[in-house]
Amino acid sequence: CIHYCMSLVKTQSLTSYDLLKTFAVVFMVIDHIGSYFFHDVLWFRSVGRIEVPVWFFLVGYSNSRNIPTNLWVGAILLIIGDRIAGRPVFPLNNLVSIIYIRLVIDYVMAFLMRHPVLFWPVNAVMLALFLWPEMACEYGVIGLIMAMFGWVMRRKDQAFAVKGLSVASYGVFSFTAFVATQALIFQFQGPELNFMVAGTGAVMFYLWRFFKPCEFVLPAGGLSRCFARACQFMGRHTLEIYVIHLLMFKITNIFLNKTEFFH
């Protein structure tokens, strides 16, 4: 099985995208373990929060706005899985959020670049009303704000046309918006809150100061090469990993709930 998985990745380079997505996948699984199996242990959700900005940042940072068929299929499968598992369909899953952000972000940013005086007021209104879109799909406007941070990072020259806007200022705004809304939704307190704020801050700082597209040559052999290949695989099959592990968690949840019922 491991040999088969590794054979799916043929290239001899490891990219910064691979490493970033591998980090996000690991923490995403931790988050979902808490969501599905340890509802009362907030540490899982606190730890899992720090990976969320990565996905939306990359949507905005990317030059592509394609919505491949497998993204639609994954979103629909997860909706069906929620129905079968007896879980609420709304808010719609994260893949739906990514689809809608890919569809609207360039139009939103083009409008705000043409009317720069509206940039900060529009962002303030989005943040103030975040709970309404949150009920429709996961992360709602907060996901859009994080994607806009990625857009600003990739297109600095256009963003600087807005008076008072810089990568740093919008990074601070998006970071504050994210941690404030997540603290409100999950009611984090004490150590869980501190970890979520510090961890998210570290991730956002990395995205601002250090992340850029680049490639690294794979190690010649040994554990380093195995680790690099694993990162390649996770970084380039994030959609499949996301859908498959969530469907497995939903099925397991059904079985566990039935077992509890019979006991």
JOBEL-V890473 format. One record per pair of residues at least 12 apart in sequence whose C-alpha atoms are under 6 Angstrom apart, sorted by the first residue. I is the first residue (numbers start at 0). GAP is how many residues later the second one is. D is the distance in whole Angstrom. If there is no record, write none. Layout:
# JOBEL-V890473
<<I GAP D> <I GAP D>>
This chain:
# JOBEL-V890473
<<11 206 6> <12 203 5> <12 204 5> <12 205 5> <13 201 6> <13 202 5> <14 199 6> <14 200 4> <14 201 6> <15 197 6> <15 198 6> <17 213 6> <17 214 5> <17 217 4> <20 214 5> <21 209 6> <21 212 5> <21 213 5> <23 27 5> <26 21 5> <26 24 6> <27 20 6> <29 18 6> <30 13 5> <30 14 5> <30 17 4> <42 149 6> <45 146 6> <45 150 5> <49 149 6> <49 150 5> <55 87 6> <55 90 6> <55 91 5> <56 89 5> <56 90 4> <56 93 4> <58 88 6> <59 87 4> <59 88 6> <59 90 5> <59 91 4> <60 89 4> <60 90 5> <60 93 5> <64 37 5> <73 169 6> <74 20 5> <74 21 6> <84 169 6> <89 46 6> <90 44 5> <90 45 5> <90 46 4> <90 47 5> <91 45 4> <92 45 6> <93 44 5> <96 40 6> <115 46 5> <145 28 6>>
